[in-house]
Amino acid sequence: MTSSSGTGHWVHGDGALAERVRALDTPHARHRQVLSVALLDGERTRFATLGSRPPTADERTSFEIGSLAKPLTGMLLAHLTETGRTSRDTTVADLLPGRRFRDPATAAATVVDLATHMSGLPRLPRRGPMGFLRGLRAAAGGGNPYNGLPADQLIDKALATASAGRRGKFAYSNLGMALLGTALAQSLGRDYPAVLHEYVLAPLSMNSTHVASSPDTLPEYRAQPHFRDGTPVSPWLSVGYAPAGVGVWSTAEDMARLLAALACGAAPGQSATLPRAAAVPGNRIGLGWLVSEEHGRDRLWHNGATGGSASFLALDRHRDPAVSGPRGVVVLSNTEYPVDGLGKALLDEFSAPHH
Protein backbone atom coordinates (compact mmCIF):
# COMPACT_ATOMS: atom_id res chain seq x y z
CA MET A 1 0.00 0.00 0.00
CA THR A 2 1.26 3.47 -0.91
CA SER A 3 -0.06 6.64 0.69
CA SER A 4 0.83 10.31 0.74
CA SER A 5 0.57 12.70 3.64
CA GLY A 6 -0.28 15.60 1.35
CA THR A 7 2.98 17.32 2.30
CA GLY A 8 5.16 15.65 -0.30
CA HIS A 9 5.95 12.66 1.94
CA TRP A 10 4.88 9.16 0.97
CA VAL A 11 4.83 5.71 2.51
CA HIS A 12 4.73 2.24 1.03
CA GLY A 13 3.98 -0.75 3.26
CA ASP A 14 3.44 -0.79 7.02
CA GLY A 15 2.10 2.63 7.99
CA ALA A 16 2.59 2.15 11.73
CA LEU A 17 6.23 1.18 11.24
CA ALA A 18 6.74 4.18 8.96
CA GLU A 19 5.31 6.46 11.68
CA ARG A 20 7.81 5.14 14.21
CA VAL A 21 10.65 5.57 11.73
CA ARG A 22 9.65 9.18 11.12
CA ALA A 23 9.26 9.91 14.83
CA LEU A 24 12.70 8.47 15.64
CA ASP A 25 14.32 10.12 12.64
CA THR A 26 12.83 13.61 13.08
CA PRO A 27 16.17 15.46 13.58
CA HIS A 28 17.59 14.02 10.36
CA ALA A 29 14.57 13.42 8.10
CA ARG A 30 15.34 16.52 6.02
CA HIS A 31 18.54 14.83 4.81
CA ARG A 32 16.75 11.74 3.48
CA GLN A 33 15.58 10.95 -0.04
CA VAL A 34 14.26 7.40 0.44
CA LEU A 35 14.43 5.01 3.40
CA SER A 36 13.62 1.32 3.05
CA VAL A 37 13.17 -0.41 6.41
CA ALA A 38 12.62 -4.01 7.42
CA LEU A 39 11.79 -5.03 10.98
CA LEU A 40 12.08 -8.65 12.09
CA ASP A 41 9.44 -8.62 14.81
CA GLY A 42 9.17 -12.04 16.40
CA GLU A 43 7.80 -14.44 13.80
CA ARG A 44 6.88 -11.81 11.21
CA THR A 45 8.77 -9.29 9.09
CA ARG A 46 7.38 -5.82 8.55
CA PHE A 47 8.40 -3.49 5.73
CA ALA A 48 8.06 0.25 5.23
CA THR A 49 9.55 2.44 2.52
CA LEU A 50 9.18 6.18 2.86
CA GLY A 51 10.57 9.40 1.51
CA SER A 52 10.07 12.82 0.02
CA ARG A 53 10.25 11.81 -3.64
CA PRO A 54 7.58 10.22 -5.86
CA PRO A 55 6.56 6.79 -4.52
CA THR A 56 8.66 4.59 -6.76
CA ALA A 57 10.37 2.42 -4.14
CA ASP A 58 9.46 -0.52 -1.92
CA GLU A 59 11.16 -3.42 -0.11
CA ARG A 60 12.22 -4.87 -3.48
CA THR A 61 14.05 -1.71 -4.58
CA SER A 62 17.86 -2.09 -4.70
CA PHE A 63 20.20 0.16 -2.72
CA GLU A 64 23.97 0.34 -2.50
CA ILE A 65 24.73 -1.48 0.75
CA GLY A 66 28.41 -0.56 1.16
CA SER A 67 30.11 -2.44 3.97
CA LEU A 68 27.12 -4.66 4.68
CA ALA A 69 28.94 -6.81 2.12
CA LYS A 70 31.71 -7.48 4.65
CA PRO A 71 29.58 -9.84 6.79
CA LEU A 72 28.60 -11.65 3.57
CA THR A 73 32.29 -12.12 2.78
CA GLY A 74 32.82 -13.39 6.32
CA MET A 75 30.00 -15.89 5.84
CA LEU A 76 31.56 -17.01 2.56
CA LEU A 77 34.82 -17.70 4.39
CA ALA A 78 33.02 -19.53 7.20
CA HIS A 79 31.15 -21.72 4.71
CA LEU A 80 34.31 -22.56 2.77
CA THR A 81 35.98 -23.48 6.06
CA GLU A 82 33.05 -25.56 7.27
CA THR A 83 32.99 -27.50 3.97
CA GLY A 84 36.74 -28.10 3.88
CA ARG A 85 37.54 -25.89 0.89
CA THR A 86 39.89 -23.84 3.04
CA SER A 87 40.94 -23.69 6.70
CA ARG A 88 41.28 -21.05 9.39
CA ASP A 89 45.07 -21.29 9.12
CA THR A 90 45.19 -20.73 5.35
CA THR A 91 47.46 -17.78 4.58
CA VAL A 92 47.39 -15.23 1.79
CA ALA A 93 50.48 -16.95 0.36
CA ASP A 94 48.58 -20.26 0.35
CA LEU A 95 45.73 -18.69 -1.59
CA LEU A 96 48.06 -17.01 -4.08
CA PRO A 97 50.95 -19.45 -4.65
CA GLY A 98 53.87 -18.19 -6.67
CA ARG A 99 53.09 -14.52 -6.07
CA ARG A 100 55.69 -12.08 -4.74
CA PHE A 101 54.94 -10.04 -1.63
CA ARG A 102 56.52 -6.76 -0.67
CA ASP A 103 55.97 -7.55 3.01
CA PRO A 104 56.30 -11.08 4.46
CA ALA A 105 53.69 -10.13 7.05
CA THR A 106 51.08 -9.83 4.30
CA ALA A 107 52.02 -13.26 2.95
CA ALA A 108 51.74 -14.75 6.46
CA ALA A 109 48.36 -13.19 7.28
CA THR A 110 45.64 -15.83 7.60
CA VAL A 111 42.13 -15.69 6.20
CA VAL A 112 40.83 -15.17 9.74
CA ASP A 113 43.25 -12.26 10.21
CA LEU A 114 41.78 -10.64 7.11
CA ALA A 115 38.15 -11.31 8.09
CA THR A 116 38.64 -9.87 11.59
CA HIS A 117 40.65 -6.81 10.44
CA MET A 118 43.73 -8.09 12.25
CA SER A 119 46.11 -8.61 9.33
CA GLY A 120 48.03 -5.37 9.83
CA LEU A 121 47.09 -4.16 6.34
CA PRO A 122 46.10 -0.47 6.10
CA ARG A 123 42.58 0.67 5.35
CA LEU A 124 43.58 1.36 1.74
CA PRO A 125 46.85 0.92 -0.22
CA ARG A 126 49.46 3.57 0.33
CA ARG A 127 49.43 6.29 -2.30
CA GLY A 128 51.88 9.04 -3.18
CA PRO A 129 51.01 12.70 -2.61
CA MET A 130 49.31 13.10 -6.00
CA GLY A 131 47.34 9.89 -5.56
CA PHE A 132 46.26 11.02 -2.11
CA LEU A 133 45.03 14.37 -3.49
CA ARG A 134 43.16 12.67 -6.31
CA GLY A 135 41.47 10.40 -3.77
CA LEU A 136 40.43 13.37 -1.64
CA ARG A 137 39.00 15.18 -4.65
CA ALA A 138 37.10 12.08 -5.71
CA ALA A 139 35.63 11.55 -2.25
CA ALA A 140 34.70 15.22 -1.85
CA GLY A 141 32.87 15.19 -5.17
CA GLY A 142 31.04 11.95 -4.52
CA GLY A 143 33.38 10.15 -6.90
CA ASN A 144 34.62 6.62 -6.44
CA PRO A 145 37.87 6.55 -4.42
CA TYR A 146 38.28 2.89 -5.41
CA ASN A 147 38.69 3.86 -9.08
CA GLY A 148 36.75 0.92 -10.50
CA LEU A 149 39.67 -1.36 -9.69
CA PRO A 150 39.37 -4.89 -11.19
CA ALA A 151 40.21 -8.00 -9.19
CA ASP A 152 43.70 -8.64 -10.57
CA GLN A 153 44.80 -5.07 -9.93
CA LEU A 154 43.39 -5.20 -6.41
CA ILE A 155 45.57 -8.22 -5.65
CA ASP A 156 48.63 -6.54 -7.20
CA LYS A 157 48.10 -3.47 -5.02
CA ALA A 158 47.55 -5.54 -1.88
CA LEU A 159 50.71 -7.60 -2.42
CA ALA A 160 52.71 -4.43 -3.03
CA THR A 161 51.46 -2.83 0.20
CA ALA A 162 53.45 -2.97 3.42
CA SER A 163 51.65 -3.69 6.67
CA ALA A 164 50.68 -0.58 8.56
CA GLY A 165 50.32 -2.10 12.00
CA ARG A 166 50.80 -5.14 14.16
CA ARG A 167 49.17 -8.41 13.18
CA GLY A 168 46.62 -9.41 15.80
CA LYS A 169 45.56 -5.84 16.57
CA PHE A 170 42.19 -4.64 15.28
CA ALA A 171 42.54 -2.06 12.48
CA TYR A 172 39.63 -1.73 10.06
CA SER A 173 40.85 -2.51 6.55
CA ASN A 174 38.84 -2.33 3.34
CA LEU A 175 41.96 -3.54 1.57
CA GLY A 176 42.20 -6.62 3.79
CA MET A 177 38.57 -7.62 3.30
CA ALA A 178 38.78 -7.03 -0.45
CA LEU A 179 41.91 -9.17 -0.62
CA LEU A 180 40.19 -11.91 1.36
CA GLY A 181 37.16 -12.27 -0.92
CA THR A 182 39.11 -11.85 -4.14
CA ALA A 183 41.88 -14.29 -3.19
CA LEU A 184 39.40 -16.90 -1.90
CA ALA A 185 37.57 -16.77 -5.21
CA GLN A 186 40.76 -16.99 -7.26
CA SER A 187 41.93 -19.99 -5.25
CA LEU A 188 38.74 -21.70 -6.45
CA GLY A 189 39.40 -20.64 -10.03
CA ARG A 190 36.41 -18.29 -10.09
CA ASP A 191 35.48 -14.69 -9.33
CA TYR A 192 34.04 -13.24 -6.13
CA PRO A 193 30.51 -12.46 -7.42
CA ALA A 194 30.13 -16.06 -8.60
CA VAL A 195 31.28 -17.75 -5.39
CA LEU A 196 29.33 -15.35 -3.17
CA HIS A 197 26.18 -16.11 -5.12
CA GLU A 198 26.64 -19.88 -5.11
CA TYR A 199 27.62 -20.37 -1.49
CA VAL A 200 25.80 -17.57 0.37
CA LEU A 201 23.17 -15.71 -1.64
CA ALA A 202 21.48 -18.52 -3.57
CA PRO A 203 20.93 -20.77 -0.52
CA LEU A 204 19.18 -17.85 1.17
CA SER A 205 17.12 -16.96 -1.94
CA MET A 206 18.74 -13.51 -1.88
CA ASN A 207 18.11 -13.20 -5.61
CA SER A 208 18.13 -9.40 -5.65
CA THR A 209 21.60 -9.08 -4.09
CA HIS A 210 24.42 -8.84 -6.59
CA VAL A 211 27.69 -7.17 -7.52
CA ALA A 212 27.53 -4.57 -10.28
CA SER A 213 30.70 -4.59 -12.36
CA SER A 214 29.81 -1.79 -14.78
CA PRO A 215 27.05 0.81 -15.29
CA ASP A 216 25.08 -1.55 -17.54
CA THR A 217 24.97 -4.21 -14.79
CA LEU A 218 23.38 -1.93 -12.19
CA PRO A 219 19.97 -3.10 -10.93
CA GLU A 220 17.04 -1.88 -12.99
CA TYR A 221 14.92 -1.02 -9.96
CA ARG A 222 17.42 0.93 -7.89
CA ALA A 223 17.45 3.95 -5.62
CA GLN A 224 19.73 6.57 -7.15
CA PRO A 225 22.39 7.62 -4.59
CA HIS A 226 22.37 11.26 -3.43
CA PHE A 227 24.37 13.80 -1.47
CA ARG A 228 22.72 15.27 1.62
CA ASP A 229 21.70 18.33 -0.41
CA GLY A 230 19.79 16.16 -2.87
CA THR A 231 22.40 16.13 -5.64
CA PRO A 232 22.50 12.75 -7.45
CA VAL A 233 25.79 10.83 -7.20
CA SER A 234 27.07 8.12 -9.52
CA PRO A 235 27.15 4.64 -7.92
CA TRP A 236 30.54 3.27 -6.93
CA LEU A 237 31.93 0.38 -8.95
CA SER A 238 34.96 -1.86 -8.35
CA VAL A 239 34.87 -5.64 -8.63
CA GLY A 240 38.20 -5.77 -6.80
CA TYR A 241 36.72 -4.03 -3.76
CA ALA A 242 33.34 -5.77 -3.94
CA PRO A 243 34.13 -8.09 -0.99
CA ALA A 244 34.55 -4.95 1.12
CA GLY A 245 31.31 -3.41 -0.19
CA VAL A 246 31.91 -1.48 -3.42
CA GLY A 247 29.31 -2.06 -6.13
CA VAL A 248 27.19 -4.42 -4.03
CA TRP A 249 23.43 -3.84 -4.15
CA SER A 250 20.60 -5.39 -2.18
CA THR A 251 17.04 -4.85 -1.00
CA ALA A 252 15.34 -4.63 2.39
CA GLU A 253 13.56 -7.87 1.51
CA ASP A 254 16.81 -9.74 0.84
CA MET A 255 18.55 -8.36 3.93
CA ALA A 256 15.54 -9.39 6.03
CA ARG A 257 15.89 -12.93 4.66
CA LEU A 258 19.48 -12.89 5.83
CA LEU A 259 18.52 -11.81 9.36
CA ALA A 260 15.72 -14.39 9.56
CA ALA A 261 18.10 -17.19 8.56
CA LEU A 262 20.69 -16.05 11.09
CA ALA A 263 18.03 -15.83 13.81
CA CYS A 264 17.12 -19.49 13.40
CA GLY A 265 20.68 -20.69 12.83
CA ALA A 266 20.06 -21.74 9.23
CA ALA A 267 22.38 -19.42 7.30
CA PRO A 268 25.36 -20.75 5.33
CA GLY A 269 28.51 -19.74 7.17
CA GLN A 270 26.55 -19.19 10.38
CA SER A 271 29.74 -19.54 12.43
CA ALA A 272 30.90 -16.18 11.04
CA THR A 273 28.71 -14.56 13.69
CA LEU A 274 30.66 -16.02 16.61
CA PRO A 275 32.83 -13.30 18.23
CA ARG A 276 36.54 -14.03 18.11
CA ALA A 277 38.40 -10.94 19.30
CA ALA A 278 38.05 -7.42 20.64
CA ALA A 279 37.25 -4.76 18.03
CA VAL A 280 36.05 -1.17 18.40
CA PRO A 281 35.20 -0.21 22.01
CA GLY A 282 32.20 -2.14 23.30
CA ASN A 283 32.32 -4.63 20.45
CA ARG A 284 33.87 -7.93 19.50
CA ILE A 285 34.29 -9.17 15.96
CA GLY A 286 33.50 -12.42 14.22
CA LEU A 287 34.21 -13.02 10.55
CA GLY A 288 33.08 -9.69 9.17
CA TRP A 289 30.33 -9.32 11.80
CA LEU A 290 30.49 -6.98 14.79
CA VAL A 291 28.90 -8.08 18.06
CA SER A 292 28.01 -5.73 20.91
CA GLU A 293 26.50 -6.59 24.28
CA GLU A 294 23.73 -4.32 25.51
CA HIS A 295 20.97 -4.73 28.10
CA GLY A 296 21.35 -8.49 28.38
CA ARG A 297 21.43 -9.23 24.67
CA ASP A 298 24.07 -9.77 22.03
CA ARG A 299 23.59 -7.53 19.03
CA LEU A 300 24.97 -8.74 15.73
CA TRP A 301 25.44 -5.77 13.41
CA HIS A 302 27.23 -3.86 10.69
CA ASN A 303 26.81 -0.58 8.88
CA GLY A 304 27.74 0.70 5.44
CA ALA A 305 28.34 3.93 3.54
CA THR A 306 29.26 4.98 0.02
CA GLY A 307 29.42 8.40 -1.63
CA GLY A 308 25.64 8.57 -1.84
CA SER A 309 24.10 5.77 0.22
CA ALA A 310 24.00 4.52 3.82
CA SER A 311 22.92 1.26 5.41
CA PHE A 312 22.59 -0.55 8.73
CA LEU A 313 21.46 -3.98 9.85
CA ALA A 314 21.37 -5.64 13.24
CA LEU A 315 19.96 -8.69 14.97
CA ASP A 316 19.37 -8.97 18.70
CA ARG A 317 20.05 -12.39 20.16
CA HIS A 318 18.11 -12.27 23.42
CA ARG A 319 18.79 -14.04 26.63
CA ASP A 320 15.64 -12.54 28.19
CA PRO A 321 12.67 -14.97 28.33
CA ALA A 322 10.30 -11.98 28.46
CA VAL A 323 11.07 -11.24 24.82
CA SER A 324 9.34 -13.55 22.37
CA GLY A 325 11.12 -14.30 19.12
CA PRO A 326 14.03 -12.58 17.37
CA ARG A 327 14.25 -8.86 16.72
CA GLY A 328 16.21 -7.40 13.84
CA VAL A 329 16.30 -4.31 11.69
CA VAL A 330 17.47 -3.28 8.22
CA VAL A 331 17.71 0.35 7.15
CA LEU A 332 18.73 1.25 3.60
CA SER A 333 19.02 4.84 2.38
CA ASN A 334 19.95 6.44 -0.93
CA THR A 335 21.41 9.48 0.83
CA GLU A 336 24.94 9.62 2.24
CA TYR A 337 23.77 10.69 5.71
CA PRO A 338 24.27 7.82 8.23
CA VAL A 339 21.35 5.69 9.41
CA ASP A 340 23.07 3.92 12.33
CA GLY A 341 21.32 5.98 15.00
CA LEU A 342 17.91 5.41 13.44
CA GLY A 343 18.46 1.67 13.12
CA LYS A 344 19.69 1.29 16.69
CA ALA A 345 16.84 3.38 18.12
CA LEU A 346 14.24 1.40 16.20
CA LEU A 347 15.69 -1.92 17.31
CA ASP A 348 16.05 -0.76 20.94
CA GLU A 349 12.38 0.17 20.97
CA PHE A 350 11.14 -3.11 19.52
CA SER A 351 13.60 -5.26 21.49
CA ALA A 352 12.51 -3.93 24.87
CA PRO A 353 10.85 -6.64 27.03
CA HIS A 354 7.65 -4.61 27.35
CA HIS A 355 7.12 -4.49 23.59
C-alpha positions in Angstrom: 0.0 0.0 0.0 1.3 3.5 -0.9 -0.1 6.6 0.7 0.8 10.3 0.7 0.6 12.7 3.6 -0.3 15.6 1.3 3.0 17.3 2.3 5.2 15.6 -0.3 5.9 12.7 1.9 4.9 9.2 1.0 4.8 5.7 2.5 4.7 2.2 1.0 4.0 -0.7 3.3 3.4 -0.8 7.0 2.1 2.6 8.0 2.6 2.2 11.7 6.2 1.2 11.2 6.7 4.2 9.0 5.3 6.5 11.7 7.8 5.1 14.2 10.6 5.6 11.7 9.6 9.2 11.1 9.3 9.9 14.8 12.7 8.5 15.6 14.3 10.1 12.6 12.8 13.6 13.1 16.2 15.5 13.6 17.6 14.0 10.4 14.6 13.4 8.1 15.3 16.5 6.0 18.5 14.8 4.8 16.8 11.7 3.5 15.6 10.9 0.0 14.3 7.4 0.4 14.4 5.0 3.4 13.6 1.3 3.0 13.2 -0.4 6.4 12.6 -4.0 7.4 11.8 -5.0 11.0 12.1 -8.6 12.1 9.4 -8.6 14.8 9.2 -12.0 16.4 7.8 -14.4 13.8 6.9 -11.8 11.2 8.8 -9.3 9.1 7.4 -5.8 8.5 8.4 -3.5 5.7 8.1 0.2 5.2 9.6 2.4 2.5 9.2 6.2 2.9 10.6 9.4 1.5 10.1 12.8 0.0 10.3 11.8 -3.6 7.6 10.2 -5.9 6.6 6.8 -4.5 8.7 4.6 -6.8 10.4 2.4 -4.1 9.5 -0.5 -1.9 11.2 -3.4 -0.1 12.2 -4.9 -3.5 14.1 -1.7 -4.6 17.9 -2.1 -4.7 20.2 0.2 -2.7 24.0 0.3 -2.5 24.7 -1.5 0.8 28.4 -0.6 1.2 30.1 -2.4 4.0 27.1 -4.7 4.7 28.9 -6.8 2.1 31.7 -7.5 4.6 29.6 -9.8 6.8 28.6 -11.6 3.6 32.3 -12.1 2.8 32.8 -13.4 6.3 30.0 -15.9 5.8 31.6 -17.0 2.6 34.8 -17.7 4.4 33.0 -19.5 7.2 31.2 -21.7 4.7 34.3 -22.6 2.8 36.0 -23.5 6.1 33.1 -25.6 7.3 33.0 -27.5 4.0 36.7 -28.1 3.9 37.5 -25.9 0.9 39.9 -23.8 3.0 40.9 -23.7 6.7 41.3 -21.0 9.4 45.1 -21.3 9.1 45.2 -20.7 5.4 47.5 -17.8 4.6 47.4 -15.2 1.8 50.5 -17.0 0.4 48.6 -20.3 0.4 45.7 -18.7 -1.6 48.1 -17.0 -4.1 50.9 -19.5 -4.7 53.9 -18.2 -6.7 53.1 -14.5 -6.1 55.7 -12.1 -4.7 54.9 -10.0 -1.6 56.5 -6.8 -0.7 56.0 -7.6 3.0 56.3 -11.1 4.5 53.7 -10.1 7.1 51.1 -9.8 4.3 52.0 -13.3 3.0 51.7 -14.8 6.5 48.4 -13.2 7.3 45.6 -15.8 7.6 42.1 -15.7 6.2 40.8 -15.2 9.7 43.2 -12.3 10.2 41.8 -10.6 7.1 38.2 -11.3 8.1 38.6 -9.9 11.6 40.7 -6.8 10.4 43.7 -8.1 12.3 46.1 -8.6 9.3 48.0 -5.4 9.8 47.1 -4.2 6.3 46.1 -0.5 6.1 42.6 0.7 5.4 43.6 1.4 1.7 46.8 0.9 -0.2 49.5 3.6 0.3 49.4 6.3 -2.3 51.9 9.0 -3.2 51.0 12.7 -2.6 49.3 13.1 -6.0 47.3 9.9 -5.6 46.3 11.0 -2.1 45.0 14.4 -3.5 43.2 12.7 -6.3 41.5 10.4 -3.8 40.4 13.4 -1.6 39.0 15.2 -4.6 37.1 12.1 -5.7 35.6 11.6 -2.2 34.7 15.2 -1.9 32.9 15.2 -5.2 31.0 11.9 -4.5 33.4 10.1 -6.9 34.6 6.6 -6.4 37.9 6.5 -4.4 38.3 2.9 -5.4 38.7 3.9 -9.1 36.7 0.9 -10.5 39.7 -1.4 -9.7 39.4 -4.9 -11.2 40.2 -8.0 -9.2 43.7 -8.6 -10.6 44.8 -5.1 -9.9 43.4 -5.2 -6.4 45.6 -8.2 -5.7 48.6 -6.5 -7.2 48.1 -3.5 -5.0 47.6 -5.5 -1.9 50.7 -7.6 -2.4 52.7 -4.4 -3.0 51.5 -2.8 0.2 53.4 -3.0 3.4 51.7 -3.7 6.7 50.7 -0.6 8.6 50.3 -2.1 12.0 50.8 -5.1 14.2 49.2 -8.4 13.2 46.6 -9.4 15.8 45.6 -5.8 16.6 42.2 -4.6 15.3 42.5 -2.1 12.5 39.6 -1.7 10.1 40.8 -2.5 6.5 38.8 -2.3 3.3 42.0 -3.5 1.6 42.2 -6.6 3.8 38.6 -7.6 3.3 38.8 -7.0 -0.4 41.9 -9.2 -0.6 40.2 -11.9 1.4 37.2 -12.3 -0.9 39.1 -11.8 -4.1 41.9 -14.3 -3.2 39.4 -16.9 -1.9 37.6 -16.8 -5.2 40.8 -17.0 -7.3 41.9 -20.0 -5.2 38.7 -21.7 -6.4 39.4 -20.6 -10.0 36.4 -18.3 -10.1 35.5 -14.7 -9.3 34.0 -13.2 -6.1 30.5 -12.5 -7.4 30.1 -16.1 -8.6 31.3 -17.8 -5.4 29.3 -15.3 -3.2 26.2 -16.1 -5.1 26.6 -19.9 -5.1 27.6 -20.4 -1.5 25.8 -17.6 0.4 23.2 -15.7 -1.6 21.5 -18.5 -3.6 20.9 -20.8 -0.5 19.2 -17.8 1.2 17.1 -17.0 -1.9 18.7 -13.5 -1.9 18.1 -13.2 -5.6 18.1 -9.4 -5.7 21.6 -9.1 -4.1 24.4 -8.8 -6.6 27.7 -7.2 -7.5 27.5 -4.6 -10.3 30.7 -4.6 -12.4 29.8 -1.8 -14.8 27.0 0.8 -15.3 25.1 -1.5 -17.5 25.0 -4.2 -14.8 23.4 -1.9 -12.2 20.0 -3.1 -10.9 17.0 -1.9 -13.0 14.9 -1.0 -10.0 17.4 0.9 -7.9 17.5 3.9 -5.6 19.7 6.6 -7.2 22.4 7.6 -4.6 22.4 11.3 -3.4 24.4 13.8 -1.5 22.7 15.3 1.6 21.7 18.3 -0.4 19.8 16.2 -2.9 22.4 16.1 -5.6 22.5 12.8 -7.5 25.8 10.8 -7.2 27.1 8.1 -9.5 27.2 4.6 -7.9 30.5 3.3 -6.9 31.9 0.4 -9.0 35.0 -1.9 -8.3 34.9 -5.6 -8.6 38.2 -5.8 -6.8 36.7 -4.0 -3.8 33.3 -5.8 -3.9 34.1 -8.1 -1.0 34.6 -5.0 1.1 31.3 -3.4 -0.2 31.9 -1.5 -3.4 29.3 -2.1 -6.1 27.2 -4.4 -4.0 23.4 -3.8 -4.1 20.6 -5.4 -2.2 17.0 -4.8 -1.0 15.3 -4.6 2.4 13.6 -7.9 1.5 16.8 -9.7 0.8 18.5 -8.4 3.9 15.5 -9.4 6.0 15.9 -12.9 4.7 19.5 -12.9 5.8 18.5 -11.8 9.4 15.7 -14.4 9.6 18.1 -17.2 8.6 20.7 -16.0 11.1 18.0 -15.8 13.8 17.1 -19.5 13.4 20.7 -20.7 12.8 20.1 -21.7 9.2 22.4 -19.4 7.3 25.4 -20.7 5.3 28.5 -19.7 7.2 26.5 -19.2 10.4 29.7 -19.5 12.4 30.9 -16.2 11.0 28.7 -14.6 13.7 30.7 -16.0 16.6 32.8 -13.3 18.2 36.5 -14.0 18.1 38.4 -10.9 19.3 38.0 -7.4 20.6 37.2 -4.8 18.0 36.1 -1.2 18.4 35.2 -0.2 22.0 32.2 -2.1 23.3 32.3 -4.6 20.5 33.9 -7.9 19.5 34.3 -9.2 16.0 33.5 -12.4 14.2 34.2 -13.0 10.5 33.1 -9.7 9.2 30.3 -9.3 11.8 30.5 -7.0 14.8 28.9 -8.1 18.1 28.0 -5.7 20.9 26.5 -6.6 24.3 23.7 -4.3 25.5 21.0 -4.7 28.1 21.4 -8.5 28.4 21.4 -9.2 24.7 24.1 -9.8 22.0 23.6 -7.5 19.0 25.0 -8.7 15.7 25.4 -5.8 13.4 27.2 -3.9 10.7 26.8 -0.6 8.9 27.7 0.7 5.4 28.3 3.9 3.5 29.3 5.0 0.0 29.4 8.4 -1.6 25.6 8.6 -1.8 24.1 5.8 0.2 24.0 4.5 3.8 22.9 1.3 5.4 22.6 -0.5 8.7 21.5 -4.0 9.8 21.4 -5.6 13.2 20.0 -8.7 15.0 19.4 -9.0 18.7 20.1 -12.4 20.2 18.1 -12.3 23.4 18.8 -14.0 26.6 15.6 -12.5 28.2 12.7 -15.0 28.3 10.3 -12.0 28.5 11.1 -11.2 24.8 9.3 -13.5 22.4 11.1 -14.3 19.1 14.0 -12.6 17.4 14.3 -8.9 16.7 16.2 -7.4 13.8 16.3 -4.3 11.7 17.5 -3.3 8.2 17.7 0.4 7.2 18.7 1.2 3.6 19.0 4.8 2.4 19.9 6.4 -0.9 21.4 9.5 0.8 24.9 9.6 2.2 23.8 10.7 5.7 24.3 7.8 8.2 21.4 5.7 9.4 23.1 3.9 12.3 21.3 6.0 15.0 17.9 5.4 13.4 18.5 1.7 13.1 19.7 1.3 16.7 16.8 3.4 18.1 14.2 1.4 16.2 15.7 -1.9 17.3 16.0 -0.8 20.9 12.4 0.2 21.0 11.1 -3.1 19.5 13.6 -5.3 21.5 12.5 -3.9 24.9 10.9 -6.6 27.0 7.7 -4.6 27.3 7.1 -4.5 23.6 
